Amino acid sequence: MKHITALLGFMIIAFLGYSQDDEPLKYIQFSGVVVTEGESGNPQPLPYTNISILNTNRGTISEFDGFFSIVAEVGDTIVFTRVGFETVQHTISDTLTDDYYSWYQVMSNDNVLLPEAVIYPWPSKEHYKIEFLALDVSNDMRKRMEENLAEQVLKEMRYELPVDGTEAYSYVLQNQITEARYTGQYKPQNIFNPMAWAQFIKAWKNGDYKKKKEE
């Protein structure tokens, strides 16, 4: 009786193992690296690339080193998009045997240029030329133009105007590069940097630290 019970247990375990091994994969961990061709011709990581699953609202972005990872289903189409680069699609094969799938995606620059659009407040260039030639530039207008283009006014505008999207992106990217460069060590202190001291003394002599007089 003991032998029969042990045999039945062994058969049940073998059957369950066989069923699990034969069960087709449905979900996998799709990971990889996104790169592009650098200036020297060597591949370099491409951060902030959008990786999405076609016809779904699921996706992720590549990290600073180009790495990405997302859970996908077998047969899903993965879409790689980034501004300035050609869109790439990759379909996950339905013949996979492992639930981990690695992919190395190379992105190419998109050289397609949009047609130039010039907007005029007049119906045509001819109308603009007529209106411009007939413009009466009075002394008051010339004086106001000179005041608006004064160096001090332009300098104040440079400090007061908010940055645009490109400048903000460059600033964030530069900070991330600096953080990655000094990971695991202390950042250099500008108090020992002679160039920083030279810039400080120059700004101090130029009066950049003086309080502005209220008008």
Phi and psi restraints in degrees (value plus and minus 20) as a CYANA .aco file:
   2 LYS   PHI     -82.7   -42.7
   2 LYS   PSI     -58.9   -18.9
   3 HIS   PHI     -86.2   -46.2
   3 HIS   PSI     -58.0   -18.0
   4 ILE   PHI     -86.8   -46.8
   4 ILE   PSI     -61.6   -21.6
   5 THR   PHI     -84.3   -44.3
   5 THR   PSI     -63.3   -23.3
   6 ALA   PHI     -84.0   -44.0
   6 ALA   PSI     -59.3   -19.3
   7 LEU   PHI     -85.3   -45.3
   7 LEU   PSI     -61.8   -21.8
   8 LEU   PHI     -83.5   -43.5
   8 LEU   PSI     -61.7   -21.7
   9 GLY   PHI     -82.6   -42.6
   9 GLY   PSI     -62.0   -22.0
  10 PHE   PHI     -83.1   -43.1
  10 PHE   PSI     -60.1   -20.1
  11 MET   PHI     -86.8   -46.8
  11 MET   PSI     -58.1   -18.1
  12 ILE   PHI     -85.8   -45.8
  12 ILE   PSI     -64.0   -24.0
  13 ILE   PHI     -83.5   -43.5
  13 ILE   PSI     -62.5   -22.5
  14 ALA   PHI     -84.6   -44.6
  14 ALA   PSI     -58.4   -18.4
  15 PHE   PHI     -86.7   -46.7
  15 PHE   PSI     -62.7   -22.7
  16 LEU   PHI     -85.1   -45.1
  16 LEU   PSI     -61.2   -21.2
  17 GLY   PHI     -84.0   -44.0
  17 GLY   PSI     -59.1   -19.1
  18 TYR   PHI     -86.1   -46.1
  18 TYR   PSI     -59.2   -19.2
  19 SER   PHI     -87.3   -47.3
  19 SER   PSI     -61.2   -21.2
  20 GLN   PHI     -87.1   -47.1
  20 GLN   PSI     -58.2   -18.2
  21 ASP   PHI     -89.2   -49.2
  21 ASP   PSI     -54.6   -14.6
  22 ASP   PHI    -102.4   -62.4
  22 ASP   PSI     -32.0     8.0
  23 GLU   PHI     -88.4   -48.4
  23 GLU   PSI     106.3   146.3
  24 PRO   PHI     -87.5   -47.5
  24 PRO   PSI     129.8   169.8
  25 LEU   PHI     -89.5   -49.5
  25 LEU   PSI     124.6   164.6
  26 LYS   PHI    -141.4  -101.4
  26 LYS   PSI     -67.1   -27.1
  27 TYR   PHI    -134.4   -94.4
  27 TYR   PSI     122.8   162.8
  28 ILE   PHI    -157.4  -117.4
  28 ILE   PSI     141.4   181.4
  29 GLN   PHI    -116.0   -76.0
  29 GLN   PSI      86.6   126.6
  30 PHE   PHI    -115.2   -75.2
  30 PHE   PSI      92.2   132.2
  31 SER   PHI    -150.0  -110.0
  31 SER   PSI     141.4   181.4
  32 GLY   PHI     152.5   192.5
  32 GLY   PSI    -185.1  -145.1
  33 VAL   PHI    -153.5  -113.5
  33 VAL   PSI     117.5   157.5
  34 VAL   PHI    -125.0   -85.0
  34 VAL   PSI     107.7   147.7
  35 VAL   PHI    -153.4  -113.4
  35 VAL   PSI     147.0   187.0
  36 THR   PHI    -164.2  -124.2
  36 THR   PSI     151.4   191.4
  37 GLU   PHI    -100.4   -60.4
  37 GLU   PSI     104.2   144.2
  38 GLY   PHI     -99.8   -59.8
  38 GLY   PSI    -199.5  -159.5
  39 GLU   PHI     -84.0   -44.0
  39 GLU   PSI     -52.4   -12.4
  40 SER   PHI    -104.7   -64.7
  40 SER   PSI     -20.9    19.1
  41 GLY   PHI      72.9   112.9
  41 GLY   PSI     -28.4    11.6
  42 ASN   PHI    -108.5   -68.5
  42 ASN   PSI     132.2   172.2
  43 PRO   PHI     -88.8   -48.8
  43 PRO   PSI     119.8   159.8
  44 GLN   PHI    -152.5  -112.5
  44 GLN   PSI     128.7   168.7
  45 PRO   PHI     -80.3   -40.3
  45 PRO   PSI     127.7   167.7
  46 LEU   PHI    -140.0  -100.0
  46 LEU   PSI      74.9   114.9
  47 PRO   PHI     -96.3   -56.3
  47 PRO   PSI     145.7   185.7
  48 TYR   PHI      41.2    81.2
  48 TYR   PSI      10.1    50.1
  49 THR   PHI    -104.4   -64.4
  49 THR   PSI     114.0   154.0
  50 ASN   PHI     -99.8   -59.8
  50 ASN   PSI     104.6   144.6
  51 ILE   PHI    -137.8   -97.8
  51 ILE   PSI      90.7   130.7
  52 SER   PHI    -147.7  -107.7
  52 SER   PSI     138.2   178.2
  53 ILE   PHI    -116.9   -76.9
  53 ILE   PSI     105.1   145.1
  54 LEU   PHI     -77.8   -37.8
  54 LEU   PSI     117.3   157.3
  55 ASN   PHI      44.7    84.7
  55 ASN   PSI       3.9    43.9
  56 THR   PHI    -156.3  -116.3
  56 THR   PSI     152.2   192.2
  57 ASN   PHI    -124.2   -84.2
  57 ASN   PSI       1.5    41.5
  58 ARG   PHI    -123.1   -83.1
  58 ARG   PSI     123.4   163.4
  59 GLY   PHI     159.8   199.8
  59 GLY   PSI    -196.7  -156.7
  60 THR   PHI    -177.7  -137.7
  60 THR   PSI    -197.0  -157.0
  61 ILE   PHI    -150.3  -110.3
  61 ILE   PSI     134.4   174.4
  62 SER   PHI     -95.7   -55.7
  62 SER   PSI     126.2   166.2
  63 GLU   PHI    -101.5   -61.5
  63 GLU   PSI    -192.4  -152.4
  64 PHE   PHI     -80.1   -40.1
  64 PHE   PSI     -54.8   -14.8
  65 ASP   PHI    -111.3   -71.3
  65 ASP   PSI      -8.8    31.2
  66 GLY   PHI      65.7   105.7
  66 GLY   PSI     -23.6    16.4
  67 PHE   PHI     -96.2   -56.2
  67 PHE   PSI     125.2   165.2
  68 PHE   PHI    -166.0  -126.0
  68 PHE   PSI     140.0   180.0
  69 SER   PHI    -177.7  -137.7
  69 SER   PSI     114.0   154.0
  70 ILE   PHI    -173.5  -133.5
  70 ILE   PSI     127.4   167.4
  71 VAL   PHI    -105.3   -65.3
  71 VAL   PSI     108.0   148.0
  72 ALA   PHI    -156.0  -116.0
  72 ALA   PSI     148.8   188.8
  73 GLU   PHI    -121.6   -81.6
  73 GLU   PSI     131.7   171.7
  74 VAL   PHI     -80.9   -40.9
  74 VAL   PSI     111.2   151.2
  75 GLY   PHI      74.7   114.7
  75 GLY   PSI     -28.7    11.3
  76 ASP   PHI     -86.3   -46.3
  76 ASP   PSI     131.4   171.4
  77 THR   PHI    -124.1   -84.1
  77 THR   PSI      99.8   139.8
  78 ILE   PHI    -114.2   -74.2
  78 ILE   PSI     110.4   150.4
  79 VAL   PHI    -132.1   -92.1
  79 VAL   PSI     105.2   145.2
  80 PHE   PHI    -126.0   -86.0
  80 PHE   PSI     100.7   140.7
  81 THR   PHI    -155.1  -115.1
  81 THR   PSI     125.5   165.5
  82 ARG   PHI    -181.2  -141.2
  82 ARG   PSI     122.3   162.3
  83 VAL   PHI     -81.9   -41.9
  83 VAL   PSI     109.6   149.6
  84 GLY   PHI      70.4   110.4
  84 GLY   PSI     -18.8    21.2
  85 PHE   PHI    -151.1  -111.1
  85 PHE   PSI     133.0   173.0
  86 GLU   PHI     -91.3   -51.3
  86 GLU   PSI     119.9   159.9
  87 THR   PHI     -92.7   -52.7
  87 THR   PSI     117.0   157.0
  88 VAL   PHI    -145.6  -105.6
  88 VAL   PSI     119.3   159.3
  89 GLN   PHI    -139.9   -99.9
  89 GLN   PSI     122.2   162.2
  90 HIS   PHI    -159.4  -119.4
  90 HIS   PSI     106.0   146.0
  91 THR   PHI    -117.7   -77.7
  91 THR   PSI     109.3   149.3
  92 ILE   PHI     -95.4   -55.4
  92 ILE   PSI     107.6   147.6
  93 SER   PHI     -85.0   -45.0
  93 SER   PSI     126.9   166.9
  94 ASP   PHI    -113.2   -73.2
  94 ASP   PSI      -8.2    31.8
  95 THR   PHI    -129.5   -89.5
  95 THR   PSI      -1.8    38.2
  96 LEU   PHI     -90.0   -50.0
  96 LEU   PSI     128.2   168.2
  97 THR   PHI    -132.6   -92.6
  97 THR   PSI     -34.1     5.9
  98 ASP   PHI    -131.8   -91.8
  98 ASP   PSI     131.2   171.2
  99 ASP   PHI    -110.0   -70.0
  99 ASP   PSI      -9.8    30.2
 100 TYR   PHI    -140.8  -100.8
 100 TYR   PSI     109.3   149.3
 101 TYR   PHI    -152.3  -112.3
 101 TYR   PSI     102.3   142.3
 102 SER   PHI    -125.3   -85.3
 102 SER   PSI     124.9   164.9
 103 TRP   PHI    -163.7  -123.7
 103 TRP   PSI     120.2   160.2
 104 TYR   PHI    -134.9   -94.9
 104 TYR   PSI      84.6   124.6
 105 GLN   PHI    -123.8   -83.8
 105 GLN   PSI     105.6   145.6
 106 VAL   PHI    -122.5   -82.5
 106 VAL   PSI     106.6   146.6
 107 MET   PHI    -124.9   -84.9
 107 MET   PSI     116.6   156.6
 108 SER   PHI    -125.5   -85.5
 108 SER   PSI     126.3   166.3
 109 ASN   PHI     -83.7   -43.7
 109 ASN   PSI     121.7   161.7
 110 ASP   PHI    -114.4   -74.4
 110 ASP   PSI      91.7   131.7
 111 ASN   PHI    -114.9   -74.9
 111 ASN   PSI     -10.0    30.0
 112 VAL   PHI     -95.4   -55.4
 112 VAL   PSI     104.2   144.2
 113 LEU   PHI    -122.1   -82.1
 113 LEU   PSI     114.9   154.9
 114 LEU   PHI     -94.4   -54.4
 114 LEU   PSI     127.8   167.8
 115 PRO   PHI     -84.1   -44.1
 115 PRO   PSI     123.9   163.9
 116 GLU   PHI     -89.9   -49.9
 116 GLU   PSI     116.7   156.7
 117 ALA   PHI    -141.7  -101.7
 117 ALA   PSI      96.4   136.4
 118 VAL   PHI    -129.3   -89.3
 118 VAL   PSI     102.4   142.4
 119 ILE   PHI    -124.9   -84.9
 119 ILE   PSI     104.4   144.4
 120 TYR   PHI    -135.8   -95.8
 120 TYR   PSI     126.7   166.7
 121 PRO   PHI     -98.8   -58.8
 121 PRO   PSI     -19.0    21.0
 122 TRP   PHI    -139.5   -99.5
 122 TRP   PSI     140.4   180.4
 123 PRO   PHI     -80.6   -40.6
 123 PRO   PSI     -50.3   -10.3
 124 SER   PHI    -173.7  -133.7
 124 SER   PSI     151.2   191.2
 125 LYS   PHI     -84.0   -44.0
 125 LYS   PSI     -54.7   -14.7
 126 GLU   PHI     -84.0   -44.0
 126 GLU   PSI     -63.3   -23.3
 127 HIS   PHI     -83.2   -43.2
 127 HIS   PSI     -59.2   -19.2
 128 TYR   PHI     -83.6   -43.6
 128 TYR   PSI     -61.2   -21.2
 129 LYS   PHI     -83.9   -43.9
 129 LYS   PSI     -60.5   -20.5
 130 ILE   PHI     -84.4   -44.4
 130 ILE   PSI     -66.7   -26.7
 131 GLU   PHI     -86.1   -46.1
 131 GLU   PSI     -58.1   -18.1
 132 PHE   PHI     -87.2   -47.2
 132 PHE   PSI     -62.1   -22.1
 133 LEU   PHI     -88.2   -48.2
 133 LEU   PSI     -48.2    -8.2
 134 ALA   PHI    -107.4   -67.4
 134 ALA   PSI     -19.9    20.1
 135 LEU   PHI     -89.8   -49.8
 135 LEU   PSI     110.7   150.7
 136 ASP   PHI    -115.3   -75.3
 136 ASP   PSI      85.8   125.8
 137 VAL   PHI    -109.1   -69.1
 137 VAL   PSI      77.3   117.3
 138 SER   PHI     -99.5   -59.5
 138 SER   PSI     152.1   192.1
 139 ASN   PHI     -85.8   -45.8
 139 ASN   PSI     -56.8   -16.8
 140 ASP   PHI     -83.7   -43.7
 140 ASP   PSI     -61.1   -21.1
 141 MET   PHI     -87.1   -47.1
 141 MET   PSI     -59.3   -19.3
 142 ARG   PHI     -86.8   -46.8
 142 ARG   PSI     -59.0   -19.0
 143 LYS   PHI     -85.7   -45.7
 143 LYS   PSI     -61.6   -21.6
 144 ARG   PHI     -86.1   -46.1
 144 ARG   PSI     -55.8   -15.8
 145 MET   PHI     -85.3   -45.3
 145 MET   PSI     -63.0   -23.0
 146 GLU   PHI     -85.2   -45.2
 146 GLU   PSI     -56.7   -16.7
 147 GLU   PHI     -87.4   -47.4
 147 GLU   PSI     -59.8   -19.8
 148 ASN   PHI     -90.3   -50.3
 148 ASN   PSI     -46.4    -6.4
 149 LEU   PHI    -117.7   -77.7
 149 LEU   PSI     -11.6    28.4
 150 ALA   PHI     -84.9   -44.9
 150 ALA   PSI     129.3   169.3
 151 GLU   PHI     -81.5   -41.5
 151 GLU   PSI     -60.4   -20.4
 152 GLN   PHI     -85.6   -45.6
 152 GLN   PSI     -59.4   -19.4
 153 VAL   PHI     -85.9   -45.9
 153 VAL   PSI     -64.5   -24.5
 154 LEU   PHI     -84.3   -44.3
 154 LEU   PSI     -56.1   -16.1
 155 LYS   PHI     -85.1   -45.1
 155 LYS   PSI     -61.6   -21.6
 156 GLU   PHI     -86.1   -46.1
 156 GLU   PSI     -56.6   -16.6
 157 MET   PHI     -85.5   -45.5
 157 MET   PSI     -56.0   -16.0
 158 ARG   PHI     -83.3   -43.3
 158 ARG   PSI     -52.0   -12.0
 159 TYR   PHI    -105.5   -65.5
 159 TYR   PSI     -48.1    -8.1
 160 GLU   PHI    -113.9   -73.9
 160 GLU   PSI     -52.7   -12.7
 161 LEU   PHI     -90.1   -50.1
 161 LEU   PSI     116.8   156.8
 162 PRO   PHI     -89.8   -49.8
 162 PRO   PSI     134.9   174.9
 163 VAL   PHI     -95.1   -55.1
 163 VAL   PSI     135.6   175.6
 164 ASP   PHI    -108.2   -68.2
 164 ASP   PSI    -196.9  -156.9
 165 GLY   PHI     -82.0   -42.0
 165 GLY   PSI     -60.4   -20.4
 166 THR   PHI     -85.0   -45.0
 166 THR   PSI     -64.0   -24.0
 167 GLU   PHI     -85.8   -45.8
 167 GLU   PSI     -61.6   -21.6
 168 ALA   PHI     -83.4   -43.4
 168 ALA   PSI     -62.0   -22.0
 169 TYR   PHI     -83.2   -43.2
 169 TYR   PSI     -62.5   -22.5
 170 SER   PHI     -84.5   -44.5
 170 SER   PSI     -58.0   -18.0
 171 TYR   PHI     -86.0   -46.0
 171 TYR   PSI     -65.3   -25.3
 172 VAL   PHI     -84.8   -44.8
 172 VAL   PSI     -62.8   -22.8
 173 LEU   PHI     -83.9   -43.9
 173 LEU   PSI     -59.7   -19.7
 174 GLN   PHI     -86.1   -46.1
 174 GLN   PSI     -58.0   -18.0
 175 ASN   PHI     -84.9   -44.9
 175 ASN   PSI     -59.3   -19.3
 176 GLN   PHI     -87.3   -47.3
 176 GLN   PSI     -57.5   -17.5
 177 ILE   PHI     -83.3   -43.3
 177 ILE   PSI     -62.3   -22.3
 178 THR   PHI     -84.7   -44.7
 178 THR   PSI     -62.5   -22.5
 179 GLU   PHI     -83.1   -43.1
 179 GLU   PSI     -60.9   -20.9
 180 ALA   PHI     -88.7   -48.7
 180 ALA   PSI     -54.0   -14.0
 181 ARG   PHI     -86.9   -46.9
 181 ARG   PSI     -57.9   -17.9
 182 TYR   PHI    -126.6   -86.6
 182 TYR   PSI       5.9    45.9
 183 THR   PHI     -85.7   -45.7
 183 THR   PSI     108.3   148.3
 184 GLY   PHI      63.2   103.2
 184 GLY   PSI     -11.4    28.6
 185 GLN   PHI    -168.5  -128.5
 185 GLN   PSI     148.6   188.6
 186 TYR   PHI    -100.5   -60.5
 186 TYR   PSI     120.8   160.8
 187 LYS   PHI     -93.1   -53.1
 187 LYS   PSI     128.8   168.8
 188 PRO   PHI     -84.9   -44.9
 188 PRO   PSI     120.8   160.8
 189 GLN   PHI    -111.8   -71.8
 189 GLN   PSI     107.4   147.4
 190 ASN   PHI     -89.7   -49.7
 190 ASN   PSI     -32.0     8.0
 191 ILE   PHI     -85.7   -45.7
 191 ILE   PSI     -42.1    -2.1
 192 PHE   PHI    -122.3   -82.3
 192 PHE   PSI     -10.3    29.7
 193 ASN   PHI    -117.9   -77.9
 193 ASN   PSI      92.5   132.5
 194 PRO   PHI     -84.0   -44.0
 194 PRO   PSI     -50.8   -10.8
 195 MET   PHI     -86.3   -46.3
 195 MET   PSI     -59.6   -19.6
 196 ALA   PHI     -84.1   -44.1
 196 ALA   PSI     -60.2   -20.2
 197 TRP   PHI     -84.2   -44.2
 197 TRP   PSI     -59.4   -19.4
 198 ALA   PHI     -83.8   -43.8
 198 ALA   PSI     -60.8   -20.8
 199 GLN   PHI     -85.4   -45.4
 199 GLN   PSI     -58.9   -18.9
 200 PHE   PHI     -83.7   -43.7
 200 PHE   PSI     -65.8   -25.8
 201 ILE   PHI     -84.6   -44.6
 201 ILE   PSI     -59.7   -19.7
 202 LYS   PHI     -84.4   -44.4
 202 LYS   PSI     -63.8   -23.8
 203 ALA   PHI     -85.5   -45.5
 203 ALA   PSI     -56.3   -16.3
 204 TRP   PHI     -86.0   -46.0
 204 TRP   PSI     -61.8   -21.8
 205 LYS   PHI     -86.2   -46.2
 205 LYS   PSI     -54.3   -14.3
 206 ASN   PHI     -96.4   -56.4
 206 ASN   PSI     -26.8    13.2
 207 GLY   PHI      60.0   100.0
 207 GLY   PSI       3.8    43.8
 208 ASP   PHI     -89.3   -49.3
 208 ASP   PSI     -40.7    -0.7
 209 TYR   PHI    -118.3   -78.3
 209 TYR   PSI     -18.1    21.9
 210 LYS   PHI     -95.4   -55.4
 210 LYS   PSI     124.1   164.1
 211 LYS   PHI     -92.5   -52.5
 211 LYS   PSI     118.4   158.4
 212 LYS   PHI     -95.5   -55.5
 212 LYS   PSI     117.1   157.1
 213 LYS   PHI     -93.9   -53.9
 213 LYS   PSI     113.3   153.3
 214 GLU   PHI     -95.9   -55.9
 214 GLU   PSI     113.3   153.3
